Amino acid sequence: MNYFVDVSFDLSRQSFNDTKRYLIEQFEKNNGYRYYENFELSGINRVIKRNHCVITFNFEEKEEEQGETSIIPQIIKFIKEVKNMRKNNKVYVECLYNDLKVIYASKHYLKMLGKYQYNEYKRSQETMKITEEDILLREIICK
């Protein structure tokens, strides 16, 4: 199963290259599979309200000969590193999801969703089966 972590940071406040380089180093140190980046720019007239880089990190669980190995401890270590960066650089975890469901979505992420997507998210949160791993990941992010 694949897990995805969306991390964003404000381009007007941080050094893009330094922040990106540090995030990628932490990602690779925690056995990440692949990543890609997007840029979000929004505003009205000549006033820019959002100028962020969003990097999506993909962690892939690999099956070993003895059975499945869990990637959850590596994801937790990565999220803790992002949270340590957040104190100084305003780097945020916007969303955490796997192949089947959204495990965590920040308030800001939910505000950006359309009404239909927001209602679908709320409905899925009420009906989805929550595992111990999901609870653990949410607790780490929300601390």
N, C-alpha and C positions, 0 to 999 in steps of 0.2 A: 504494500500500500504506500502511496506517496503522501507526504505532508508538505504543505506550502505555508510559508510565513511571509507576509507582506510587511516590509519595513519602509517607513517614509521619513524624510527629513527635508527641512526648508532650505532651498538653495540660496536664498538671500542672506541666511545667517551662518551657514557653515562653509567650510572649504570642501567643495564637492569631491575632489580627488582624495583628500585625506580621509574623509568619512567613508567614502565608498571602499577605499583600499582596506581600511580597518575592518569594515563589515565583511568583506570578502575573505580576509585572513581568518577571521573568527569562524566563518562559514566552512572554509576548507579544513580548519583545524578540527571541526566537529563532524567530519565525514559527509559534507553536503554533496549532493549529486550534480545539480546545475542551478543557474540563476539567470534572470534577465531583468532588465530595468526599463521603466517607463517614466515619462515626465508629464506631470499634470500642471497645466497653466490655466487659470481662470480669473476672470475679472469683468468689470463693467467699464465701458468706455476706455479711459486710459489708466484706470486704477487696477492694479494687479492684486487680487485677494489671495490667490494660492499659486505658489511657484515651488513645487515639490518634486523630488525624485523619489519614485517608488520602486524598490528592488524586491522582486519575488524570489525567494530562496526555496528550492525544492530539495527535500530530504526523501530518499527512497529506501524503503526497507528491502533488504536483500535476503534471499533464502540461502542459508548455509547448509552444509551436509547434515549437521546435527538437528536442524530444524530452523524455524524463523528466529532471527535476532531482532530485538526491538531497537528502533532508532530514537525512541522517546527520550532516553537520557542525553543524547547528543542535542536534540532539539531544546531540551531544558537548559543545557549549558549555553547554547547559542542565545536563547531568549534572555538569560541572565546577563550575558555580555552586552546585549542591546540595551537592557535596562540600566546597566552601569554607564553606558554612553549617554543615555537619556538625561542623566543628571547634568551633564555639561553641554551637550550638543543638541538637545531637543530632537532626538531620534526616537521614533515611536513604532510599536507593533500595531499595524492597522487591522490586520486580519490573519487568522490562523484557520486553515481548513485542510481536509484530506480529500481523497477521491470521492467520498460519499456525502460529506456534510461540512457545514461551517461550524467550527468549534468555538471560535471567538471572533467578535467584530467590535471594534472600538466605537465610541459614541460618534466620533467624527466620520468614520466610515459609514455608519448607519444614516447619518444626516445627508450624505452624498447619494444614497440610494433613492431611486424613484419610489413612489408610493406603493406600486405593485410589488416590487422587489422587497421593500421593507416589510410589507404584510406577509409575503412568502417566508421571509426570514423568521419573523415572529411565530408564524404557524409551525414552521419546521422545528424551532426550538422547543415548542410545547409538545410535539409528537415524537421527536427523535429519541432513540435509545442512547442514553449517556453512559459511557464506559468510565472506568476508574482512570484510565489514561487521559480522557477528555477533561475530567474534573481536575486532575493534577496539572495539566497544561493551563487551564483557565486560572487556577490559583496562582501559578507562577507569574502569569502575565498581570493579573490584577493586584498583586501584592504592592 
